[in-house]
Amino acid sequence: MSHAEGRHFLQIPGPTNVPDRVLRALAAPTADHRGPGFAVLGREILDGLKAVFKTRGPVIVYPSSGTGAWEAAIVNTLSPGDRVLMFETGHFATLWKAMADKLGLDVDFVPGDWRSGVDPAIVEAMLAEDKGHAIKAVMVVHNETSTGVASRIGEVRAAMDRAGHPALLMVDTISSLASIDFRMDEWQVDVTVSCSQKGLMLPPGLGMTAVSDKALAAGRGAGFARSYWDWQEMLAANKSGFFPYTPATNLLYGLREALAMLQEEGLGNVFARHDRHAEATRRAVRAWGLEIVCRVPAEYSSSLTGVLLPEGHDADALRGLILERFNMSLGTGLGKLKGRVFRIGHLGDFNDLTLMGTLSGVEMGLALAGAPAQAGGVAAALEYLTAAARGTGAGTARRAAG
Ligand SMILES: Cc1ncc(COP(=O)(O)O)c(C=O)c1O
């Protein structure tokens, strides 16, 4: 890679920027993962994660990407041939569905427009129709990273309850955990899938599943063969703070630091900060005269904003120009949205000035590319953030000093 001046702006919706505190923690000498000190670290992390998932149940941490955690959720709870309900909210929901197909599940895949989230009314109707309770799981992506649409998980839960259906609820929180409010126990989510490289502000390499008692009970009768992903072996070893195979030791040091940072700021403040940056971004997009991918205001994502370019304009060419001229990476359009959309990541270790730098890079890039966009987005965001900083707007919370 050639030298570029200043710090690279990594504004894709994950992997996100790793804070210096976490980078320093990652750089500690590798320890004996079977030694007594490691057990203390293991327990601290496994307990600390519960607060982030808002659960009292166990959180299982794998040395894997998020895709591994998707697989762990399936093979620990279901059997080949089981019927499951999934929703085409975007690229990642489509990939999870493809995995379910490959593993031999019978998937009811509700089509979607990639611009809105899961419709709770459809969940209720489909479950109410399933009188014999053949559907074993409802599997939802909370925040669709390919579109910037956040499904309303509390409402999905309420729809399942209204239908009186016993299916498990599995939720992918890969780009929402520690960025957008998620309440595992309150919403009676049975398996929450997540990973390290987004709101947790770590490099990629840790996959996670948080599991309810109901999911553990379902696992006892589940028919998929499993070994590496087996919850029971993990839980047995985790009791004393250890892992059944070599964990990603240095990532766990980083995770301890990231959990401390989230606790210092307070999760409520973390969510308010993400909401504030998302709102400022949307104001910029509207001032540019461009379209936000998400059509439903109640489903706007606070982790990222997907922006549509008008027909005939190549979003990847714009991204390439912004990278070359301003040393900033933006998210590419994925799947059906390839070339049509660019995504602004505003999650993780992020503050008002990071956002203003990001939006400035986009506005300059739009002008240089000759895109059909007006100036004024940066000014609109600045006005909103200034009002928020004065305390007249939302999300004025500050991270505790230190
Ligand atoms: C919502 C969502 N689910 C699943 C994945 C897959 O995770 P990974 O690439 O870590 O395997 C991603 C990756 O960005 C994602 O955003």
The ligand as a Gaussian input file, in Angstrom:
#p B3LYP/6-31G(d) Opt

LIG

0 1
 C      -25.994000      -8.295000       9.588000
 C      -24.827000      -9.178000       9.276000
 N      -24.945000     -10.499000       9.415000
 C      -23.928000     -11.331000       9.155000
 C      -22.709000     -10.861000       8.702000
 C      -21.601000     -11.817000       8.408000
 O      -20.578000     -11.637000       9.350000
 P      -19.067000     -12.040000       9.017000
 O      -18.693000     -11.335000       7.765000
 O      -18.299000     -11.593000      10.241000
 O      -19.032000     -13.524000       8.871000
 C      -22.535000      -9.493000       8.530000
 C      -21.255000      -8.939000       8.037000
 O      -21.103000      -7.774000       7.811000
 C      -23.619000      -8.628000       8.817000
 O      -23.499000      -7.303000       8.679000

